[in-house]
């Protein structure tokens, strides 16, 4: 008994000693008011809740990541409320005139609710930001210039005059919306009034003009018109030698910027002279090639138009081997040719012309964009990103550059970024068929089947033989369960697209057979993750996803895996969830590194 009393006395003496210091008294108060136990409970329980939200709700069921922020704010807020209540309620019994917890706790509740509402609204703002259009200070459509020459053989020159003015305007002030060439083609016949054109294109002003060329002289008449009133804002007549056409274009463009009371971008006026050819005749051949490729071939897909465009570009290069714009023109028309035919040798030619365009004209936006496309296709994403950023700095609103950047982001699997650029392309060039087709393919990969059907069907209805989009449409039909329609489409495709039979159509047909349950027929054609997953061959599907180089399929990106319903049978498998988590980590890394062009 004496030993027990001795121990108790010793303990009491230690407590008394501790309680005599300020720190000691504070620690005893924390223990008495259960502050330490509360902290331990919240740390342990909060960690479990956050892990559940992260691994189950976000990674498995793919709910918004902001749930993690909301949970963290709520847990910390509840902890502060609990600590406040325990601290003040745990005081010695006695009357208190002031009870701070009655003010602090409601304030904390209001702060938690306010912060969580802000986080929820942040999701909405982000969604709106991703789809919202840029705000323009002004807008203009440059109508195709009328050919007043006696021989009526200068249409290509008139188109080139209008197009070069458009390009220069996009450089001079990025806040000026300039409608691109492709959207202006329907107005070449001049049947619609200025007011009708402006209303259909949604612009405030119209530039119209004419070119009269006789021998080595040109007479250019240009006038800027206010679309609402029909009044002339500015007009001028230029009578020069044909070789001085570049100076005329510069003067017209600068006069428009001044008349619309816009402000020149820094260094923009000096950039107007970049990319000029050494030979005026080379420039004429370049204009002929561009008129054919943009006004004819891109819209019709006729083989003879492709050949004529290539011939013109090559004649330009014979006269001026360092003419970067001619190389860029060849890259563009060969890329369109590939989109029509899918011939496997074409990408290499596109790459060759892109590199030459970049090497010959690195001081132009077109050259930098060509370099970006070259490096992105060759896997140098850092160099590609640098080129594209430089291209946008030189010309932020050139439709072709925005289109190529859309391709770049699509290849990276960063579909929201690609959509942003394609939507801007379509804002500057309403109805541009290539952008609509590519946007449909992105919607398909991102799981928005209604959007995909709208754009892809629109392309196929306009040009029934466009190779890549026929395959996209067949894949769309398969995902919608419209298997018989998909089979008929592929049957028709094989007759009109023999070049695609082994490269594109066979993997798609294999997926179709797998969706139909035709196991042997599907496996005889191709083994891909989708085929294996549809056939219930889970191990083979997961192996193919882990080692895409061993299959005939592409390496699926995070959003492809996330939204492709063909993988639904794998979603509960831990290995698939691990693969998806890895792809998401790569997606997040690319967003952080390349997502802010």
C-alpha positions in Angstrom: 0.0 0.0 0.0 2.8 2.4 0.9 4.4 1.8 -2.6 1.1 2.6 -4.3 0.6 5.8 -2.3 4.3 6.6 -3.0 3.8 6.3 -6.7 0.6 8.4 -6.6 2.4 11.0 -4.6 5.3 11.1 -7.1 2.9 11.4 -10.0 1.0 14.2 -8.3 4.3 16.0 -7.6 5.3 15.6 -11.4 1.9 17.0 -12.5 2.2 19.7 -10.0 5.7 20.6 -11.3 4.4 20.5 -14.8 1.3 22.5 -14.0 3.5 25.2 -12.5 5.0 26.1 -16.0 3.0 27.9 -18.7 3.6 25.1 -21.2 2.7 22.5 -18.8 -0.6 24.1 -17.9 -1.4 24.5 -21.6 -0.7 20.8 -22.3 -2.9 19.8 -19.4 -5.7 22.0 -20.8 -5.3 20.4 -24.2 -5.6 17.0 -22.6 -8.5 17.9 -20.4 -10.5 19.5 -23.2 -9.8 16.5 -25.5 -8.1 18.7 -28.1 -5.4 16.1 -28.9 -7.9 13.3 -29.3 -10.0 15.5 -31.6 -7.0 16.2 -33.8 -6.0 12.6 -34.0 -9.6 11.5 -34.9 -9.9 14.1 -37.6 -6.5 13.4 -39.1 -7.1 9.7 -39.3 -10.8 9.9 -40.3 -10.1 12.8 -42.8 -7.3 10.8 -44.5 -9.6 7.8 -45.0 -12.3 10.1 -46.4 -9.9 11.8 -48.8 -8.5 8.5 -50.0 -12.0 7.1 -50.6 -12.9 10.2 -52.7 -9.6 10.1 -54.6 -9.4 6.4 -55.5 -13.1 5.5 -55.6 -15.2 8.5 -56.6 -12.6 10.3 -58.8 -10.3 7.7 -60.2 -12.9 4.9 -60.5 -16.1 6.7 -61.2 -14.4 9.8 -62.7 -16.4 12.4 -60.7 -14.9 15.9 -60.8 -11.6 16.4 -59.1 -12.9 19.4 -57.3 -14.7 17.0 -54.9 -11.3 16.5 -53.3 -11.0 20.2 -52.7 -14.5 20.4 -51.3 -13.9 17.5 -49.0 -10.7 19.0 -47.7 -12.3 22.4 -47.0 -15.2 20.7 -45.3 -13.0 18.5 -43.1 -10.7 21.4 -42.1 -13.7 23.6 -41.4 -15.4 20.9 -39.2 -12.2 20.4 -37.4 -11.9 24.1 -36.6 -15.6 24.2 -35.4 -15.1 21.1 -33.2 -11.8 22.6 -31.7 -13.6 25.9 -31.1 -16.5 24.2 -29.3 -14.3 22.0 -27.2 -11.9 24.8 -26.2 -14.5 27.3 -25.0 -17.0 24.8 -23.6 -14.1 23.1 -21.8 -13.4 26.1 -19.6 -14.0 25.9 -15.8 -17.6 26.1 -14.9 -18.7 29.7 -14.2 -20.8 32.4 -15.7 -19.3 33.9 -18.8 -20.6 37.2 -20.1 -19.0 36.7 -23.5 -19.2 33.4 -25.3 -16.9 33.7 -28.4 -17.9 30.3 -29.7 -21.4 31.7 -30.5 -19.7 34.1 -33.0 -16.8 32.0 -34.2 -18.8 28.8 -35.0 -21.4 30.5 -37.2 -18.6 32.4 -39.0 -16.8 29.2 -39.7 -19.9 27.6 -41.0 -20.5 30.5 -43.4 -16.9 30.5 -44.5 -17.1 26.7 -45.3 -20.3 27.1 -47.3 -19.0 30.1 -49.2 -15.8 28.5 -50.1 -17.5 25.3 -51.3 -20.0 27.3 -53.4 -17.0 29.1 -55.0 -15.4 25.8 -55.8 -18.6 24.4 -57.4 -19.0 27.6 -59.4 -15.4 27.3 -60.5 -16.3 24.1 -62.4 -19.1 26.0 -64.2 -16.7 28.9 -65.1 -14.1 26.5 -66.4 -16.7 24.8 -68.6 -17.9 28.1 -70.0 -14.3 29.3 -70.6 -13.5 26.2 -72.6 -16.3 26.8 -75.1 -16.6 30.5 -75.0 -15.6 32.5 -78.1 -13.0 35.2 -77.9 -14.2 38.8 -77.7 -13.3 40.8 -80.7 -13.0 44.6 -80.9 -14.1 44.6 -84.5 -14.7 42.2 -87.4 -14.2 42.3 -91.1 -14.8 40.2 -94.2 -12.6 40.7 -97.2 -14.6 39.9 -100.3 -12.9 38.3 -103.3 -11.6 41.2 -105.5 -13.4 41.5 -108.9 -11.3 40.9 -112.0 -11.7 43.9 -114.3 -8.9 42.9 -116.7 -9.9 42.7 -120.3 -9.0 39.0 -120.7 -10.8 38.0 -117.5 -7.9 35.7 -116.6 -6.7 37.2 -113.3 -9.1 35.5 -110.9 -6.2 33.7 -109.1 -4.5 37.1 -108.8 -7.6 38.7 -107.4 -8.1 35.9 -104.9 -4.4 36.2 -103.9 -4.7 39.9 -103.3 -7.7 39.4 -101.0 -6.1 36.5 -99.2 -2.8 38.3 -98.5 -4.7 41.3 -97.2 -6.6 39.0 -94.8 -3.3 37.4 -93.6 -1.8 40.9 -93.0 -4.8 42.1 -91.1 -4.7 39.1 -88.8 -1.1 40.1 -88.0 -1.7 43.7 -87.4 -4.2 43.5 -84.5 -5.2 40.2 -83.0 -8.4 41.7 -81.7 -9.7 42.1 -85.3 -11.8 39.1 -86.4 -10.9 38.4 -90.0 -13.1 35.8 -91.9 -10.9 33.3 -93.6 -10.7 32.5 -97.3 -12.8 29.3 -97.3 -15.8 31.1 -95.9 -15.6 33.8 -98.6 -15.7 31.4 -101.6 -19.5 31.4 -101.8 -19.5 35.1 -102.3 -17.3 35.2 -105.4 -20.1 35.7 -107.8 -21.1 39.0 -106.1 -24.8 38.2 -106.1 -25.3 39.1 -102.5 -25.3 42.7 -101.1 -22.7 43.9 -98.6 -25.4 43.9 -95.9 -26.4 40.3 -96.6 -22.8 39.1 -96.6 -22.1 40.9 -93.3 -25.2 39.5 -91.7 -24.5 35.9 -92.7 -20.9 36.1 -91.6 -21.5 38.2 -88.5 -19.1 41.0 -89.2 -19.2 44.8 -88.8 -17.3 45.9 -91.9 -16.7 44.7 -95.4 -13.7 45.3 -97.7 -14.5 45.0 -101.4 -12.3 45.9 -104.3 -11.3 45.2 -107.9 -8.1 44.5 -109.8 -7.4 45.6 -113.3 -4.2 44.2 -114.8 -2.9 45.1 -118.2 0.7 44.1 -119.0 2.9 45.0 -116.1 0.5 47.5 -114.6 -2.2 46.9 -112.0 -4.9 49.2 -110.8 -6.4 48.3 -107.5 -9.5 49.9 -106.2 -10.4 49.2 -102.5 -13.2 50.4 -100.3 -14.0 49.7 -96.7 -17.8 49.7 -95.9 -19.7 49.9 -92.7 -22.1 46.9 -92.8 -24.9 48.4 -90.8 -25.2 51.7 -92.7 -23.7 50.8 -96.0 -21.5 54.0 -95.7 -17.9 54.1 -97.0 -15.4 54.3 -94.2 -12.4 54.5 -96.4 -11.6 54.2 -100.1 -8.4 54.4 -102.2 -7.2 53.8 -105.8 -3.7 52.4 -106.4 -2.0 52.5 -109.9 1.3 50.7 -109.7 3.6 48.3 -111.4 2.5 44.6 -110.8 5.7 43.9 -108.8 4.7 46.6 -106.3 1.6 44.6 -105.3 3.1 43.8 -101.9 3.4 47.5 -101.1 -0.2 48.0 -102.2 -1.4 45.1 -99.9 0.6 46.7 -97.0 -0.9 50.1 -97.5 -4.5 48.8 -97.7 -4.0 46.7 -94.6 -2.6 49.6 -92.6 -5.3 52.0 -93.8 -8.0 49.5 -92.6 -6.5 49.3 -89.2 -6.3 53.1 -88.9 -9.8 53.6 -90.3 -11.3 51.1 -87.7 -9.4 52.9 -85.0 -7.5 49.7 -84.0 -4.0 49.6 -82.5 -1.1 48.0 -84.2 0.4 45.0 -82.4 4.0 45.6 -81.4 6.3 45.0 -84.3 3.4 44.0 -86.6 4.1 46.6 -89.3 7.7 45.4 -89.7 6.5 41.8 -90.0 4.5 42.6 -93.2 7.6 42.2 -95.4 8.5 38.8 -94.0 8.2 35.9 -96.5 8.3 37.9 -99.7 9.6 35.9 -102.6 12.7 36.8 -104.7 10.8 36.3 -107.9 7.5 38.0 -108.7 6.7 35.2 -111.2 7.2 32.7 -108.5 4.6 34.6 -106.4 2.2 34.3 -109.3 2.7 30.6 -109.6 2.2 30.4 -105.8 -1.1 32.3 -106.1 -2.2 29.9 -108.9 -1.4 26.9 -106.7 -3.2 28.3 -103.7 -6.3 29.3 -105.7 -6.5 25.7 -106.9 -5.8 24.0 -103.6 -8.0 26.2 -101.5 -10.8 27.2 -103.8 -11.1 23.9 -105.7 -9.3 20.9 -104.3 -10.1 21.4 -100.6 -13.8 21.6 -101.5 -14.1 19.0 -104.2 -11.3 16.4 -103.7 -10.9 16.0 -107.4 -7.5 14.3 -108.3 -6.8 16.7 -111.2 -7.1 19.7 -109.0 -4.5 18.2 -106.6 -2.1 17.6 -109.5 -2.6 21.1 -110.9 -2.0 22.7 -107.5 1.2 20.7 -107.0 2.4 21.7 -110.5 2.0 25.4 -109.7 3.8 25.2 -106.4 6.7 23.3 -108.0 7.0 25.9 -110.8 7.2 28.6 -108.1 10.1 26.7 -106.4 11.9 26.3 -109.7 12.0 30.1 -110.0 12.7 30.7 -106.3 14.1 27.5 -104.5 14.0 29.3 -101.1 10.3 30.3 -101.3 9.1 29.0 -97.9 5.4 29.7 -98.6 5.5 27.5 -101.7 6.8 24.6 -99.5 4.1 25.3 -96.9 1.5 25.2 -99.8 2.8 21.8 -100.9 2.6 20.5 -97.3 -0.9 21.8 -97.0 -2.2 20.3 -100.3 -0.5 17.0 -99.7 -2.0 16.8 -96.2 -5.5 17.4 -97.7 -4.7 14.7 -100.3 -3.9 12.3 -97.5 -7.1 13.1 -95.7 -9.0 12.2 -98.9 -7.0 9.0 -99.9 -5.2 7.7 -96.8 -2.2 6.7 -99.0 0.5 5.6 -96.6 3.4 7.3 -98.4 1.9 10.8 -98.2 2.8 11.7 -94.5 6.5 11.4 -95.3 6.1 13.9 -98.2 4.1 16.2 -96.0 6.9 16.1 -93.4 9.6 16.8 -96.0 7.7 19.9 -97.2 7.0 21.1 -93.7 10.7 20.9 -92.7 11.7 22.9 -95.9 9.1 25.5 -95.2 10.4 25.9 -91.7 14.0 26.1 -92.7 13.4 28.6 -95.5 11.0 30.9 -93.7 11.5 30.7 -89.9 10.5 34.4 -89.6 7.0 33.7 -90.8 4.0 32.3 -88.9 3.4 29.8 -91.7 7.0 28.6 -91.5 6.9 28.2 -87.7 3.6 26.3 -87.9 5.1 24.0 -90.5 8.0 23.4 -88.2 5.6 22.7 -85.3 3.8 20.1 -87.4 7.0 18.5 -88.4 8.4 18.2 -84.9 5.1 17.0 -83.4 4.8 14.2 -86.0 8.4 13.2 -85.2 7.9 13.1 -81.5 9.8 16.3 -80.4 6.9 17.8 -78.5 9.0 20.5 -76.8 10.3 21.8 -80.1 6.8 21.6 -81.6 5.3 23.5 -78.7 8.0 26.2 -79.1 7.3 26.5 -82.9 3.5 26.8 -82.4 3.9 29.4 -79.7 6.1 31.4 -82.0 3.6 31.0 -84.8 0.8 32.4 -82.7 3.0 35.3 -81.6 3.6 36.2 -85.3 -0.1 35.6 -86.3 -2.6 34.6 -83.6 -5.6 34.4 -85.9 -4.5 32.7 -89.1 -7.0 29.9 -89.7 -4.5 27.4 -91.1 -2.2 27.8 -88.1 -5.1 27.3 -85.7 -6.1 24.2 -87.6 -2.6 22.7 -87.4 -2.5 23.4 -83.7 -5.8 21.6 -83.3 -4.2 18.6 -85.0 -1.2 18.8 -82.6 -3.4 18.8 -79.5 -5.6 16.0 -80.9 -2.5 13.9 -81.4 -1.5 14.5 -77.8 -4.9 13.4 -76.6 -5.6 16.8 -75.2 -9.1 17.0 -76.7 -10.5 20.1 -74.8 -7.5 22.1 -76.1 -8.0 20.8 -79.6 -11.7 21.7 -79.5 -10.8 25.2 -78.5 -8.7 25.7 -81.6 -11.1 24.0 -84.0 -14.0 26.1 -82.7 -11.9 29.2 -83.4 -11.1 27.9 -86.9 -14.9 27.5 -87.5 -15.5 31.0 -86.1 -13.1 32.4 -88.6 -14.1 30.1 -91.4 -17.7 28.9 -91.0 -18.3 25.6 -92.7 -14.6 24.7 -93.2 -15.0 21.0 -93.9 -11.6 19.7 -92.6 -12.1 21.4 -89.2 -15.7 20.0 -89.0 -14.5 16.5 -89.7 -11.6 16.6 -87.2 -13.9 18.1 -84.6 -16.3 15.2 -85.2 -13.4 12.7 -84.7 -12.5 14.4 -81.4 -16.1 14.3 -80.2 -16.1 10.6 -80.9 -12.9 10.0 -78.9 -14.2 12.2 -76.1 -17.5 10.2 -75.9 -19.8 12.9 -77.2 -21.6 10.8 -79.8 -24.2 13.3 -80.7 -21.6 15.9 -81.5 -19.6 13.4 -83.4 -22.5 12.3 -85.5 -23.4 15.9 -86.3 -20.0 16.8 -87.7 -18.9 13.6 -89.3 -22.2 13.1 -91.1 -22.1 16.7 -92.3 -18.7 16.0 -93.8 -19.7 12.7 -95.4 -22.9 14.2 -96.9 -20.8 17.0 -98.4 -18.0 14.8 -99.7 -19.0 11.0 -99.7 -15.5 9.8 -100.5 -13.5 11.4 -97.6 -11.5 8.5 -96.3 -10.7 9.2 -92.7 -14.2 10.3 -91.8 -15.9 7.3 -93.3 -13.9 5.2 -90.8 -14.9 7.6 -88.0 -18.5 7.3 -89.0 -18.4 3.5 -89.1 -16.8 3.5 -85.6 -19.5 5.8 -84.4 -22.2 3.5 -85.7 -20.6 0.6 -84.0 -20.6 2.4 -80.6 -24.2 3.3 -81.1 -25.1 -0.3 -81.8 -26.1 0.3 -85.4 -24.0 -2.6 -86.6 -25.8 -3.4 -89.9 -25.5 0.3 -91.0 -21.8 0.2 -90.1 -21.3 -3.0 -92.1 -22.9 -1.5 -95.2 -20.8 1.6 -94.9 -17.6 -0.5 -94.7 -18.6 -2.6 -97.7 -19.1 0.6 -99.7 -15.8 2.0 -98.4 -13.8 -1.0 -99.6 -15.1 -0.4 -103.2 -14.3 3.3 -103.3 -11.2 3.3 -101.1 -9.0 0.4 -102.0 -5.9 2.1 -100.7 -7.3 2.0 -97.2 -8.3 -1.7 -97.2 -5.3 -2.9 -95.2 -4.4 0.2 -93.2 -7.7 1.6 -91.9 -10.7 -0.5 -92.9 -9.5 -3.8 -91.6 -9.1 -2.8 -87.9 -12.5 -1.1 -88.0 -14.1 -4.2 -89.6 -12.5 -6.4 -86.9 -14.1 -4.2 -84.2 -17.4 -4.6 -86.1 -17.2 -8.4 -86.2 -16.3 -8.4 -82.5 -19.3 -6.3 -81.7 -21.4 -8.8 -83.7 -20.0 -11.7 -81.7 -18.2 -13.1 -84.8 -15.1 -14.2 -82.8 -13.1 -16.1 -85.5 -13.8 -13.5 -88.2 -12.7 -10.6 -85.9 -9.5 -12.3 -84.7 -8.6 -13.3 -88.2 -8.5 -9.6 -89.2 -6.9 -7.9 -86.3 -6.1 -8.2 -82.6 -6.7 -5.0 -80.7 -7.7 -4.0 -77.2 -11.2 -3.2 -78.4 -11.6 -6.5 -80.3 -10.4 -8.5 -77.3 -12.6 -6.5 -74.8 -15.7 -6.9 -77.0 -15.1 -10.7 -77.2 -14.7 -11.0 -73.4 -10.9 -11.8 -73.7 -10.1 -9.6 -70.7 -6.5 -10.8 -70.2 -5.6 -10.3 -73.9 -7.2 -6.9 -73.9 -5.3 -5.7 -70.8 -2.1 -7.1 -72.2 -2.6 -5.2 -75.5 -3.3 -2.0 -73.6 -0.2 -2.5 -71.5 2.0 -3.2 -74.6 0.4 -1.4 -77.5 3.5 -2.0 -79.7 2.5 -5.7 -79.8 -0.9 -4.9 -81.3 -2.1 -3.4 -84.6 -3.9 -0.7 -82.7 -3.0 2.8 -81.5 -1.9 3.5 -78.0 -5.1 4.7 -76.4 -4.9 8.0 -74.5 -6.6 8.7 -71.2 -9.8 10.2 -72.6 -10.0 7.5 -75.3 -10.0 4.8 -72.5 -12.3 6.8 -70.3 -15.1 7.3 -72.8 -14.8 4.3 -75.2 -17.8 2.0 -74.3 -16.0 -1.0 -75.8 -13.9 -1.1 -72.6 -16.9 -1.2 -70.3 -16.3 -4.9 -69.5 -12.8 -4.0 -68.2 -13.7 -1.0 -66.0 -14.0 -2.9 -62.7 -10.7 -4.7 -63.2 -7.8 -3.4 -60.9 -5.3 -3.7 -63.8 -7.5 -1.6 -66.1 -7.9 1.0 -63.3 -4.1 1.1 -62.9 -3.6 1.6 -66.7 -6.2 4.4 -66.6 -4.5 6.0 -63.7 -1.2 6.0 -65.5 -2.7 7.5 -68.7 -4.4 10.1 -66.5 -1.1 11.0 -65.0 0.4 11.4 -68.5 -2.6 13.5 -69.5 -2.2 15.8 -66.5 1.5 16.1 -67.2 0.9 17.1 -70.9 -1.8 19.5 -69.8 0.6 21.2 -67.4 3.5 21.3 -69.9 1.7 21.9 -73.3 -1.8 23.1 -72.5 -1.4 26.8 -72.5 -0.8 27.8 -76.2 
